């Protein structure tokens, strides 16, 4: 089981305002590499609500690299890989908007959402936010720290595979009947909680 778990925190509601990123590279079901970096967004407005959530301020990132520089370090970790995120629609949106901000080419990879995986694996939880799922699995962590969130997302995915008695990603999405997302040059397709049953191919969302 190989994949990369990713998590972003943002300075404000603008999806291109990434202020930190965490990555966890899993190879053969084991954590092989981790990456954490504060990011200096182009727009240095830090919404007080966001600051209360993750604790990162403009002062913390004033000497941090921009996303453009961070991308040079991490793009090879995502290209061609399976990428996992909790509430993946948010993290994929931050990634795409950040790439757009610097006019960088999109990578090509497939991705899946551990919210969708958790809903189909552990039925009946009162919420499927990362902290609730982690508590159910008895995982302690600092919520809204990008690396720790990515670490937990990775563990959630691995435990879901174990719970469903599968060892391959393809077997997991087939058993849970969830739809995998993709990112590719100039576009993306969203991850879905339920696999489309239509014989027609799902339409991709084109990005201008």
Secondary structure, DSSP 8 states (H G I E B T S, - for coil): --EEEEEEEESSSSTT-EEEEEEEEEETTEEEEEEEEE---SS----HHHHHHH---HHHHTTS--HHHHHHHHHHHHTTSEEEETTHHHHHHHHHHHHHHTT-----EEEEEHHHHHHHHSTT-S--SHHHHHHHTT----TT-HHHHHHHHHHHHHHHHHHTT--SHHHHHHHHT-B-EEEETTEEE--BSS---SSS----EE--
